[in-house]
């Protein structure tokens, strides 16, 4: 079950990444909302240190969004958040 959740999350996260990189802010915002919603479900399954790291990444992502730095936001999503989820559940 966790594997299918990770696959679904990966699909949505990469979709958000593409929208952000292409500057499609409306679609990116919609997809990011789904990304954040799914991340909340993962926090119940992650150890406390990973949740704390994720909280730090949320702050970084929020700041990037506030500064309209969509490329940085996309990179954090793809190379930090997605990587954290994939590595944790691949090893767990």
N, C-alpha and C positions, 0 to 999 in steps of 0.2 A: 504494500500500500504506500509506504513512504517513497518508494522508487517512482511510482506513477505521479505522486505529488511533486517530486523533484523535477520530473520530466515536464509536467505542466507548467511549473514555475519557470523552468529554463526557457520554454517556448514564449511565455508572456514577457519575461525579462528581456529576451533578445528582440522581441517585437518592440518593446518600449525603447530599447537601445537604438534600433533602426529609425524609429520615429524621431527620437531626440537628435541623432546625428544628421538626419535629413531636414531638421528644422520644422517638422510637422508638430507644432506645439499642442494643438488641440487634441490630436490623436495620442500624442505622448502623454498628456495629462490624464486622459481617460485610462490609458494602459497602465500608467504609474499608479493610479488609484487601485487597480487590481493587483499590481505587484505588492503594494503596501499591505493590502488586505491579506494576501496569501502569506506574506512574511509574518504577519501576526500569528497565523496558525503554526508556523515553524518555531516560533519562540517557545511554545509549550514543549517542544521536543528537543530543544537545544540546551546544553549545559550553561550555567550562569555566566561563565567567562565569554562564551560565544554571544550570548544575548547582550552582554555589556559592550562587546566589540561592535555588534550590530547597531546598538544605540548610538555609538560614536559615529558610525557610518551614516546613520540617519541625520545626524547633525551636519555632517559634511555635505550630504546630499541636499538638505534644506538650504544651507548657505549657497550652494551652487545654483539652486533653483531661484533663490532670492536675487542673486547676481546675474541671472539669465545666462549662466554659463552651461549651456546644454551639453556641450561636448564633455566637460568635466563630469557632469551629472551622469551622462551615459557611460563614461569610463568607470566611475565608481560602481555603478550598477553592474556592469558586465564583469569587470576584473576584480572587484572586491566582494560585493554582495553575492553575486551568482557563484563565484568561486568558493566562498565560505560555505554556502548551502551544499554545493556539489561535493566538496571534499569531505565535509562532515558526514553526509549521508552515504558516501561511497565507503567511508571507513567504519561507519556505525552499523 
